[in-house]
Amino acid sequence: MKTYDIVTFGDLCVDLIMTGGDIVPRFGQVEQLVDSYSLEMGGSCSIFACQAAKLGLRVGILGCVGDDNFGELVIRRLEECGVDTGYVRVDPTLKTGLGLALCKDGDRAILTYPGTLSALTPADVTDEFLASARHLHYGSFFLHTGLKPQAPEIVQRARDLGLSVSLDTNWDPDEAWNSTLQAVLPRVNVFLPNEQEARFISRRDSLSAAAVRLREQGVGLVAVKRGAAGAEVFAPEGHYVRNIAPADPGGDGIGAGDSFDAGFLAAWLRDMDVARSLEIACRCGRSVAGRIGGLEGQPTWDEVTQKFDRQV
């Protein structure tokens, strides 16, 4: 019996979310008023880990926080959600990462201070940590700058130790969409990009062409998030499309894709078929998209499988 169902590399940070009003900054010492703000744990992998734990999986996270109030908030939130933080270290020489999200009209701009978010190095990713789990979820590929040079070797080690692997690159701040990524993709069982990321990474103009190219590169299964348009899965057994009803108004969309990832994998690791896994993923993503911050709308396994209306 493994200690964990899933382990992930934590991009540990907090999100300061500003909403409403004239949210677009103007320089020249102009002071502007906004409607509200929220301070919450952020980080794609951190939000993913919390959703996976709420869905009944045993989750371990490897990462680093600063010896500061933000670091305390991150660890507290993870533990409240049921994530094991035994592999999270506190580094007094670094500040905990911070993302400033300016949210307006269903869209957002994000300013990120990396800090501890990118503090992991390949030496931190031990065989002991990897072998403790059934599955590795590798998120925030481009923000984990310390891991990128050895990413193919890390993923291959995980596969050699018997783990299945999922990947969600998230956005590339440099918009180069490469680094060591092309060597990682053939080693991935489940790839979970959004539509833009899939097109940029594959260098293709359409989603269908992107999916074909990614499958040609050896990716086992490609699950593509399309925001309000739902999601699509391109798998060896077929092509699956899931539409969704609009999310509740007033949400900021933060963490919706990460909870989608966790929902899909929570079903997939329970040996559910692709269609059911996609449905559960969409339910998780939609629930979070209608709330503020990445944690508030996350459902439990019971809620996502029994209590949600089947028409999503």
KARAMO-V102155 format. One record per residue. RES is the residue in one small letter. PHI is phi as a letter, one per 30 degrees, with the letter a starting at -180 (NA if undefined). OMEGA is omega in whole degrees, -180 to 180 (999 if undefined). Layout:
RES/PHI/OMEGA ; RES/PHI/OMEGA
This chain:
m/NA/177 ; k/d/177 ; t/d/-176 ; y/b/167 ; d/d/-177 ; i/b/165 ; v/b/-180 ; t/b/177 ; f/c/-172 ; g/d/169 ; d/c/-166 ; l/d/-177 ; c/a/172 ; v/c/176 ; d/c/169 ; l/c/-170 ; i/c/179 ; m/c/-175 ; t/b/171 ; g/i/180 ; g/i/179 ; d/d/-168 ; i/d/-178 ; v/d/-175 ; p/d/174 ; r/b/178 ; f/d/-173 ; g/j/179 ; q/i/178 ; v/d/177 ; e/c/-178 ; q/b/-180 ; l/c/175 ; v/c/-175 ; d/d/-174 ; s/a/173 ; y/b/176 ; s/b/175 ; l/c/-174 ; e/b/173 ; m/e/178 ; g/b/-179 ; g/j/-177 ; s/e/-177 ; c/d/179 ; s/d/177 ; i/d/176 ; f/e/-177 ; a/d/-180 ; c/d/179 ; q/d/179 ; a/d/179 ; a/d/178 ; k/d/178 ; l/d/171 ; g/j/179 ; l/c/175 ; r/d/-169 ; v/b/172 ; g/c/-178 ; i/b/178 ; l/c/-179 ; g/a/-174 ; c/b/172 ; v/b/175 ; g/d/177 ; d/d/-174 ; d/b/-177 ; n/d/179 ; f/d/177 ; g/d/177 ; e/d/179 ; l/d/-179 ; v/d/-178 ; i/d/180 ; r/d/-180 ; r/d/180 ; l/e/-178 ; e/d/177 ; e/d/-179 ; c/d/177 ; g/j/179 ; v/d/178 ; d/d/-178 ; t/c/-178 ; g/d/179 ; y/c/176 ; v/c/179 ; r/c/177 ; v/c/-177 ; d/c/-178 ; p/d/-179 ; t/d/-177 ; l/b/170 ; k/c/174 ; t/d/-179 ; g/e/-177 ; l/b/172 ; g/c/176 ; l/c/-178 ; a/c/177 ; l/c/-169 ; c/c/-178 ; k/a/172 ; d/h/177 ; g/i/180 ; d/b/179 ; r/a/170 ; a/c/-174 ; i/b/171 ; l/c/-173 ; t/b/168 ; y/c/-171 ; p/d/-179 ; g/h/-178 ; t/d/-179 ; l/e/-177 ; s/c/-173 ; a/d/-177 ; l/d/175 ; t/b/178 ; p/e/180 ; a/d/178 ; d/d/-174 ; v/c/-176 ; t/d/174 ; d/d/178 ; e/e/-180 ; f/d/-178 ; l/d/-176 ; a/d/-179 ; s/d/-172 ; a/b/173 ; r/d/-170 ; h/b/174 ; l/c/171 ; h/c/-178 ; y/c/179 ; g/c/179 ; s/h/-175 ; f/e/-174 ; f/d/178 ; l/d/175 ; h/d/-173 ; t/d/179 ; g/d/-179 ; l/c/-171 ; k/e/-177 ; p/e/-177 ; q/c/-176 ; a/e/179 ; p/e/-180 ; e/d/179 ; i/d/-179 ; v/d/178 ; q/d/176 ; r/d/179 ; a/d/179 ; r/d/-180 ; d/d/178 ; l/d/174 ; g/j/-179 ; l/d/162 ; s/d/-172 ; v/b/170 ; s/c/-177 ; l/b/169 ; d/b/-174 ; t/d/-167 ; n/h/-174 ; w/d/175 ; d/c/-179 ; p/e/179 ; d/d/-179 ; e/h/175 ; a/c/172 ; w/i/180 ; n/b/-171 ; s/h/178 ; t/c/-174 ; l/e/-176 ; q/d/176 ; a/d/179 ; v/d/-171 ; l/e/-179 ; p/d/-178 ; r/c/-172 ; v/c/176 ; n/d/-177 ; v/b/178 ; f/c/-169 ; l/b/179 ; p/d/164 ; n/d/-172 ; e/d/179 ; q/d/-179 ; e/d/180 ; a/d/-179 ; r/d/-179 ; f/d/-178 ; i/d/-178 ; s/d/-176 ; r/i/179 ; r/b/-174 ; d/d/-178 ; s/b/-180 ; l/d/-179 ; s/d/179 ; a/d/178 ; a/d/-179 ; a/d/178 ; v/d/-179 ; r/d/-179 ; l/d/176 ; r/d/177 ; e/d/180 ; q/d/174 ; g/j/178 ; v/d/-176 ; g/d/-176 ; l/b/-180 ; v/c/177 ; a/c/-171 ; v/c/178 ; k/d/-177 ; r/b/178 ; g/i/-178 ; a/d/179 ; a/d/177 ; g/j/-176 ; a/a/178 ; e/b/176 ; v/b/175 ; f/c/-173 ; a/b/178 ; p/e/-177 ; e/d/177 ; g/l/-179 ; h/c/-176 ; y/b/-180 ; v/b/178 ; r/b/174 ; n/d/179 ; i/b/171 ; a/d/180 ; p/e/175 ; a/d/177 ; d/e/-180 ; p/d/176 ; g/j/179 ; g/d/-180 ; d/c/178 ; g/i/-178 ; i/d/176 ; g/i/-178 ; a/d/179 ; g/d/179 ; d/d/176 ; s/d/171 ; f/e/179 ; d/e/-177 ; a/d/179 ; g/d/180 ; f/d/-176 ; l/d/178 ; a/d/177 ; a/d/-177 ; w/d/179 ; l/d/172 ; r/c/178 ; d/i/172 ; m/d/-178 ; d/d/-174 ; v/d/-178 ; a/d/180 ; r/d/178 ; s/d/180 ; l/d/179 ; e/d/180 ; i/d/178 ; a/e/-179 ; c/d/178 ; r/d/178 ; c/d/-179 ; g/d/-180 ; r/d/-179 ; s/d/-179 ; v/d/-178 ; a/d/-179 ; g/d/-179 ; r/b/179 ; i/c/-179 ; g/i/-173 ; g/d/-173 ; l/c/-166 ; e/e/-175 ; g/c/-174 ; q/d/-179 ; p/d/171 ; t/d/179 ; w/d/179 ; d/d/-180 ; e/d/-174 ; v/d/-179 ; t/c/-175 ; q/b/-169 ; k/c/179 ; f/d/173 ; d/e/-177 ; r/d/180 ; q/d/-180 ; v/c/999
